[in-house]
């Protein structure tokens, strides 16, 4: 009977050990903002986006102006000229929308440039986080910056600085 209690106790201890899970979290926004090359990459990306946005806005302003002029002059124009100008405006609208998609579409220039500039930094964070999680024995690591439904987290569970240290970045 005593050996049965010992076996049950050992099984419960083993079960508890197997099911023990450790949680931690990171704040990727904080971490990204702590990495100097992220600020440089983000500035480059923002500059490109600003340039592309201005170009597209300028084109839409030209289209708006052409439409206003066309609407004012439409009554006076011969049918052939009306059709020609209307076609030019439609062509310019189509080209502008295509440019907008090329720049900011799902796999557009902005997305590709972001992949080139930002993703390597995010990959470094992920690699360092994974290494810290394994060495510290964390089963799950949440990111509080990406709306992971993390409602409460004890600051003691924040491994952001440890991950940054793993990457060779120190914070004061």
PyMOL commands that set and color helices and strands:
alter all, ss='L'
color gray80, all
select helices_A, chain A and resi 2-19+28-33+36-76+79-104+109-136+144-146+155-157+160-166
alter helices_A, ss='H'
color red, helices_A
select strands_A, chain A and resi 23-26+140-143
alter strands_A, ss='S'
color yellow, strands_A
deselect
rebuild
show_as cartoon
